[in-house]
Amino acid sequence: MQLSIKRVDRLVGMTVLGSLLTVWLVLTGFDAVTQLLRQLGLVGRNGFTTLNAISYVLVTVPRRMYEMFIFAAVIGGLMGLGALGASGELTALRAAGMSRLRIAASAAGVVAVLTVGVTILGETAAPWGDQQAQAMQLRMKANNLGLSGSTGLWARDGDRVINAKATLIKQVEGHNVVQLADVRVFTLTPDGQVSRFDWAHSAQNDGRRWTLEGVRTTTLDAAGTHSSSAASEPWESHLNPRVLEQSVIQPQYLPMRDLYRNMTYLTRNGQNPGIYAVTFWGRVLYPLNTLVLVLCAMPFAFGALRSGGLGKRIFVGILLAIGWYFLQKALVNFATIYGLPPLPANLLPALLLSLGAWLYFRRKL
């Protein structure tokens, strides 16, 4: 009896889906528990409670799911096809005339559908959760600082209240330097009235002092308001650059729209977008990298049809997939150091691996 194509897709897809979800749950759970143990070690500092530790881990679960999915897809895909091979169903499908590419496409189809949802998760719930977690950590380390996803960084510095719409990391001579963008400084009188307002395009610290760039100053007194402007001026502030650096949401935890905004800001000001550009293109190519890794891991499951050692083949496939992942990171870092364009650096490894998968399945058709 000739097998129905839809029935075959359902068989392969559901088997791979079950294995993938199981592996995904285990990897995410292990990562979350590990982080929970670290956070519990901070309980008691500056009012940080056990409930805060649990809340911190819970709000970061979406980001952990996003990061672990690519590994779960590779491992789950191999385990799913491996289960079919162990039961003889994979051999039956091959004997019925199903090509390896057709079977791999059924497995990759399930991964592709899940990848769409995971990508949306990585652009919505994951960044929101990381902002909440960052705010918790910042409140524990510095009571005079606060973060808001919509209004940026807030700080109290003596009789002044400071707001920066964006806190960026830029690289200067190989070191990360924090830069505040769209800075507003409100100077208050003892009775809480605003006596001076400063707006600056940016502010940065050279290790010794702060400097405001593109400053407009408005003072208020009994005679009225007075305005002035300056290209730059020193800023006497007690803000700690190291604490501010810890307040910056890491680029890999930002949604693509914020990464693009920061890239545009740095480029417009003649600065290297650096890590923001690398992270942005990595996020854009995330679905492609996931599917390529899954397809290129499939041959290790098919290899068990001709010889034993399925567990060994799956193990080797997992090692190669993870090894390729870190190799890609190394190539991207190499391109960043030597000033190569970030898009080709992110795209080249995936293209090479896609070529290898295409040659394999073409030969096996």
Helices and strands as residue ranges (DSSP letters): H 5-40, G 45-47, H 50-59, H 61-86, H 89-95, H 100-123, H 125-141, E 145-148, E 152-157, E 160-172, E 175-188, E 194-205, E 210-221, E 224-235, H 241-247, G 251-253, H 256-268, H 275-284, H 286-302, G 303-305, H 310-337, H 342-364
